[in-house]
Amino acid sequence: MTEAIWDKNAIRVKLTKKDGSTRQRSFNNVVQEATPDQLHQFGQLVAMLTGEQLKEVYVMTTSHTN
């Protein structure tokens, strides 16, 4: 039986700067059980702190199988 093992979860937040260009910020070691709403709220917080506009938040999960 092949079992997926969770290794790492990260969030990437895409922001739009005032000049229209985009910036990506990554945050590692995020809990695996974070809900889409929690992730979006986190992205909004990052946008508020940076003064940029939130464009997108997505999760990158790295896993391997035994």
N, C-alpha and C positions, 0 to 999 in steps of 0.2 A: 504494500500500500504506500502511495506517495503522499506525503504530508507537507503542506506549505508551512514554512517557518518565517515568521515576520522578523525582519532585521532592522529596518530603519524607515521612519516616516518623516517626511519633510513637507513644508508648505512653501509655495512660491506665490508671492503677492506681486501682481503687475499694477503699476501706478502710472498715471499720466501727469507729467509736469506741466507747469503753466505755459511753457513754450510749445506744447503739443507732443513733445517726445515722450517715450515711455521708459520706465525704469523697472527692473525686477529686483526684488529682495527675497532671499531664501532664509528660512528658519528651520533648523534641524531638530531631531529628537522630539517631535510632537507626538502626543499620545495617540494611539491607534484609534481610540473610541471617539475622537472629536467629531461632533455632528456638523453637517453642512452649515447650519445656522451659526454655530460657534466659530467655524472657520471664516465665515463672512463677517461676523462681528470683529474678529481679530484683524481682518483686512481693513475694515473701516477704522479701527483704532490706529493702525499703522498709517493710513492715509491722513487721519486727523493730526497725528504727531508730526508728519513730514510736510503737511500743507499741500499735499498732492491729491489727485482724484483717483479713487479706486477703480480699476478697470476689470480685474479678474483675480480670483484666488483659486488655486488648485493644489491638490495633494500629490506628492510623488512618493510611492512606496517601493522600497527595494526589498525583495524577498528571494529566498532560495528554497529548493526542495531537497529532501533527504532521499 
